Amino acid sequence: MLHQVRLALPILIPLFTAVFCLLGWRSLRLQRAAGVAGSFLLLAAGLELLRSVSQDGIQVLHIAGWPARYGIVLVADLFSAMMVVLAGVLGAAISVYSVGDLNARHEIFGYHPLSHVMLMGVCGAFLTGDIFNLYVWFEVTLIASFVLLALGGTRGQIEGALKYVTLNLAASSLFLTAAGLLYSAAGTLNLAALAEALRGPDTPAGLATVLSMLLLVAFGTKAALFPLFFWLPASYHTPPVPVSALFAGLLTKVGVYALIRVFTLLFVTETAFTHNLLLVLAGLTMVTGVLGAVTQNEIRRILAFHSVSQVGYMIMGLGLLTPLALAGSVFFMVHHSIVKSNLFLVGGIAQRLGGSFELKRLGGLYSAYPALAMLFLVPALSLAGLPPFGGFFAKLVLIKAGLEAENFWIVGVSLMVSIVTLLSMTKIWAEAFWKPRPEGRAPGRGGVSSRLWIPAALLAVMTVVMGGASQGFFDLSLRAAEQLTDPSSYVRAVQGSEP
């Protein structure tokens, strides 16, 4: 009974937090308090779930006692539990930052309940054990994120939100089509049952390939994979900073998570074709994203293009499909979410102090605010993959896996992209922090609340800890990868726990 509660809490906590915020609609103070409290409760529930899964193995909850083949199932292995913890970490940090950053104009339109609806959708996607409910949670996330993107109603926000929702609705249609074909072929949408059905002798030749391509396009769109990524740099720079940070940390990770889940559980027999294609797409995503970043002159646009580029590293591990490579992908996903969200938060502080996100209008931040400069350097150098930060060890694992698999070209691409990433981070440093303030440019809004500094500082500390304790993080990621590369353990856990 206790493990069932653990599995449900990451979904129920943000749900009830959103409801409580709606009930307190007339009181922004109440909404802020509920939002922060709900985020920390989600983090606590995620940590307890991870502890339970790490000690006792894969956890399964059959809703209303229905058999897995027909009912709704929640499943938590190490990978999904780690992602739930990540959602809690970022939710807690960004909720505190939001209290000090957002103005009432954004909050009165429902920022606090919407952010928790999005967290509910994200956690639901991480924990669901069937394809149809994965679609449902994707749509919950899409609806909440669309409104969050448009929050404030500026022309740039509406334009970015329309591009985002149009392409993602098309991806959802493909996803629903694939789900219908899966059900017609197997008579179930439960992931564990599908894993067995798609390997059976009755599966029509080529069906798995067709389905895998449909899901690759659907999930690849949501993950911002090449060539379907253009919605991301068109939208991530438009909303308030906390929304951008939440999206950068979690939104694309849901798509990456779905790709890793289905291509390790359902389509592993199609390795020769699908996973080589995934490697090619990973390389193209890295290159196009980083080249887009170096051409930009606005902090948030640079970070948005880097969000695209770094997705390529996560998919690189999936394309290689070895335990070491998947461990690198899991490690990199956790590292990147923390680092990229932190860079958006630091960029928001820089905008408040410097008066702009445009690099040509910034300058002198290092001499005026050395603490901010240090908060930028830690995640920036980690994003570029420099030691001793977590990003270095995550990329090192992926490069080692690529060399062991003798895929030298993807290793070369990943190293080149890391160098260009460092150059673009150096560009932000030189323009915003190192050069003198441009003549005639007045400073920004002066003092910044501690509610902005504390979350950014804590995420920077986590980045340093991930580097200093990299062996522990890697060991956990490797255990998660071993579960992913052994689908039978997932199938046994779901079928063995049926009522």
N, C-alpha and C positions, 0 to 999 in steps of 0.2 A: 504493500500500500504506500509506503514512504517513497519508493522510487517512482511511483506513478505521480505523486504530488510534485516531485522534483522535475519531472518531464513537463508537466503542465504549467508550472509557475512562470517560466520565461515568456509564455504567451499570455497568461492571465494577468501578470503584474502590469505590463504596459496597457492591456485592455482596460483594467479597472482604473489605472492612472488617467487614461484618456477620458473615461466616463466621469471621474471625479473632477477633472479640469472643466469638462462641459457643465457639470452641476454648479461649479463656481465661476461661471462665465462672466459675471459682473464684477468679479474681484481678481484683478491681475496678481495681487500679492498671493492670494490663495493658489492660483494656477502655477505661479513660479515655485512656491513651496512644494506643491504636489508633484510638479515635474521633476524637481531635483530629488525629492524623496523616492519617487518611483524609479528613477534611473539608478540610484544606489541600491535599491531593493533588487532590481534586475541584475545588477552586478553580483550581489550576494547570492542570488539564486543560480546564476551561471557558474560561479566558483564552486558551489555545493554540487551542482550537476557534474562538473568536470572531476571533482574529487571522487564522486560516486562511480563514474564511468571508469576512471583510472584504476580504482581499486577492485570494482566488482564486474567490470566488463560492460558490454553493450546493453543499454537499458531500453525497454520496449513498453509502450502503453497502448492497449487496445481500447479505443473509446467505446463506451457502452457495451463492452464485452463481445463485440462482433468479431468473427474470424478475420484474419488479416486480408484474405483474398477479397472480401466484400466490404469491410468496414474501414474506418479511419484509424490509422496507426501513427503514433509518434515514436521515433527511433533516435536515440542518441548514442553515437560512437564517439571516439576521441576527437575526430575532425569536427563534427557538428557541435560538440560540447565546447571545443576551443573557440569556435566562431560565435557561440552564444556569449561566452565570457568577453570576447572582443566587442560585441555589441553593447554589453554592459559597461565596459571601460569607456568606450567612446561616448555612449549615451550620458554617463555620469559627468565626464569632463565637459562635454558640449552644453549640457544643461546648466552647469555652473557658469560657464562663459556667457551663455545666452542671457542670464539674469543681469549681467553687467554690460551687455552690448546692445541688445535689442531695444528699440523704442516702442512706445505703446501703439504706434501706428501698425506695426507688424503683429504685436501680441494680440490685439483685439480681434484680429481676423482668424485666430485659432492656432497660433504657432504651437503652443504647448500640447494641446490634445493631438494635433496632427503629427507632431514629432514622435509621440508615443504610439500612435497608430502605425506609423512607419516602422518603429522598433518592433511592434507586434508582428507585422508582416515579415520583417527580416528574420526574426527568431522562428516564426512558423515555417518559413522556407528552409531554414537550417534543420529543423526537427521533423518535418513531415516524412512519412514513409511511403507515400504514394504519389504518382504523377499528377493526378487531378488536383489534389490539395496543394501541390507545389504550384500549379497554375493559379489556384485561388489566392495563395499568399503572394504570388507575384503581382496579381491584380490589386490586392490590398496595398502593397508597397507602391505600385504605380499611381494609384489614386491619391494617396497621401503625398507622395513626392511631387506630383504635378501641382497640387495646390500650394505646397511649400515653395516650389519654384516661382509661382506667380504671386507669392505673398508680397504685397506692396503695390502691385499693379503698374510698374513702370513699363515703358515700351520695350526695353531690352529684356525684361523678365518675361513678358507675354510672348515675345518672339522666341526666346529660348525654350520656354515651356511648351509652345506649340510644336517645335521641332522634336523636342524630347518625347512628347506623348504620341505624336503621329508615328514615328518610327517604332516606338515600343508597342503601340497597339498592333502594328503590322506583325511584329515579332510574336505577340501574344496570339494572333490568329494562326500563325504557323505552329505555335506550340499546341494550340487546341486541336489543330488538324492532326498533328503527330499523335496526340493523346487518343483521338478517335481511332486512328489506324492501329495503335497499340492494343486498344481494347477489342477491336474486331479480330485481331490476330491471336490474342492470348486470353481474352475473356476476363481480364483483370487489369487494374492499373497499379496494384501494389508492387513496389520496387523489388521486393524479395521474390515474389511470384514471377515477375517479369524476367528477373535474372535467370531463373530456371527455364521459363518458357522459350526465351529467345535462343537458348542453346539446344532446344529439343529438335528431334528429327522432323517434326511436322511444320517447322517454321519455313515458309517459302524462301527459296534462294533469292538473295538480294534484298529481301525485306528489311533486314537489319541495317543494311547500308543506306537505304532510302530513309528510314526512320532516323538514323544517326545524323544524316545530313540536314534533315528538317530541324532536329533539335540543336544541331550545331549553329544553324543560322539564327534560330530563336534565342538561344542562350548567348550566342556570340554577340548579338545585338545588345542584349542587356549588360553584357560584360564589357562592351566597347572594344570588341575585337575587330581587327582589320578585315574588310573595308567598311564596316558598319559602325564606326566610332564617331562620326562627325557630329552627332547630337550632343556629345559630352562637352567638347570645347566651345560649342555654341551656347551652352546653358550654365555650366558650373560657375562662371564668373558673374552671373547676373543676380542671384539672390543675396540676402544678408549673409554675413560671414559664417555664423553658426550653421546655417542650412548648407552652405558649400562644404564646410568641414564634415558634416554628417554624411553628405552624399559621397564625398571623396573617400571617407573611411569605410562605408558600408554598401552603397548602392551597387557599384559594379561588382563587389565581392559576392553578392547573391548570384549573379550570372556566372562568375567563375566557379563558385561552389557547385552550382547545378551542372556545369560542364564536367567538373572533376567527378561528381557523384555518378552521372549517367555513363561516362566513358571509362569508369573503373568497374562499375557494377553491371551495366547492361550490354555494352558494346566492346568488351575486351577481345572478342574473337575476331574483330575487324581491324586488328592492330596494323596490319601491313598497309592499309589504305588510310584509315581515318587518323591514326596517330602521326603518320608522316605528314598528312595535310595539316594537322594541328601544329606541328613543328614549323612548317612554312608560314602559317598564319601568325605564329608567335614571333618569328623573326621580322615579318613585315609590320606587325603591330609595334614592336620595339622601335624600328627605324622610323616609320612615319610619325609616331608620337614624339620622338625626341627631336626630329627635324622640325616639326611644327613648333616645339617649345623654343628652339633657339631663334626663331624668327619673331617671337613676341616681345613686346616691351611693356607689358602690364603683368604684375605679379600673379594675379589669379589666372590669367590666360596661360602663363608659363606653367603653373602648377596643374592646370586642367590638361594640357597636352602631355605632361609627364604622367598624369593618371592613366592616360592611354598607353604610353610607352611601357609603364611598369606592369600592365596586364600581360604583356608579352612574356615577361619572366615567369609569371604564374602558370601560363599555358605551356611554356617550355618544359616544365617538369612533367606535365600531363602528357605531352607529346613523347617524351623519352620513356615514360611508363616503367620506371624501375622504383623500388622502394626508396632508394636514395634520392632520386629525382623528385618523387612526390613529397618526400620529407622537405626538400628544398622549396617546393611550391607552397606547402603549408606554412613553413617558417617565414617565407617571403610575404605571404598574404597577411600574416599577423603583423610583421614588421612594417610593411607598407601602409597598412591602415592607420597605425599609430603615427607614423612619420608624416604621412600626407595630411591627415587631419590637423596635426600640430602645425604644419607649415601654413595652412589656411588660417589657423588661429593667430599665429605670429604675424602673418600678413595683415590681418585685421588690426592688430595692435600697431603695426607700422603705419597703416593708413590713418589711424587716429592721431598718432604722434607726428606724422609727416604731412598729413593733409591730402594724400592721394595714393592710388595704387599704381599710377604711371611712373615708370622708372625715371624718366627724364625730369619729372617734377619732384623727385625725392633726392635726398642726399644728407650727409652729415649725421646719420642715425648712430653710427658707431661712437663718435666722440660725445654725442649728446646722451645716448642711452646704451651704454656698453652691455648692460644686462640683456637688453633686447637682441643685441648682436650675438651674444652667446646662445640665446634661445633659438636664433635662426641657424647658427652654424651646426648645432648638434643634429637636428633632423636633416639639414641640407647635405651634410657630409655623409650621413647614414644613407640617404637616398641615392647618392652617387656611389655608394659601396666602399667607402674608405674605412680602414680599421681605426679604432677598436670598436666601432659601433655595430649594431645588429645587422645592418644592411650588408656589411662586408661578409659576414659569416653566412647569411642567407644566399648571397650570390656565389660564394665559394662552394657551397654544397651543390648548387645547380651546375656550376662549371665542372666540378669534379664528376658529377653524374654524366654530363655531356661527354667528357673525355673518356670515361669508362665505356660509354656506349659507342664511342668512335664517331660521334656526330660533331666533327670539328668545326663545320661551318656555323652551326648555331652557337657554339662557344665563342667563335670569333666575332659574330654579330653582337652577342651579349657583352663582350668586353669593349667593343667599339662604342656601343650605346652608353655604357657606364662612363666612358671618357667624355662623351658629348654631354651627358647629364651633368658631370662635374663642371663643364664649361658654362652651362646655362645657370647653374647655381652660383658660379663665380660672377656671372653677369649681374645677378641680383645683388650680390655682395658689393661689387664694385660701384654699381649705380646708386643703390639705396643707402648703403651703409658707409662706404669708404670715401666717395667723392664729396666735396663740400656741398652744402645746401645751395641750390641755384639762387642767383641773385633775384631779388624781388619776390621770392616765394616765402610766404608767411608759414610758421609752423602750424600743426594741426590743432586738435582740441585740447592740447595740454595734458593734464593728468589722466591716468588710466586707472580704473578700478582694480583692486586686487583680485576681483572675480574674473578678470581677464588674464592676469599674470599667473595665478595659481594653476589653472588647468594646463596652460602652455608649459609651465615649469615641470609639472608632474609627468606630462607626456614625454618631455625631454629626458627626465630621469629614467623613465621606462625604456627609452631608446638606449641609454647608456647601460642600463641593467641587462637588456637583451644582448648587448655585446659582451659585458663582463661575465654573465652567466649563460653564455651561448650554448655550452654543452648540455645544460639542463633543458633549455628550449629545444635544442636539436633532438635530444633523446625522446622528448614528448612528441615532437613532430614525426620522428621515425616510427614510433609506436603507432601513431595515427596512420602513417603511410602503409605500414604493414597490414593494418586492418583493411585499408582501401585495396591493396593488391591481393587480398584473400577474400573475395566476395562470399565464399562459403560461410565465413564467420558471421557476416551480416545476415545471410539467409537463415542460418541455424538459429540465430538469436531471435529473429522475428517468428519463424515457424515453431520454434521450441517453446515460445511463451504464449501460444494461442490458448484462449479460454476453452 
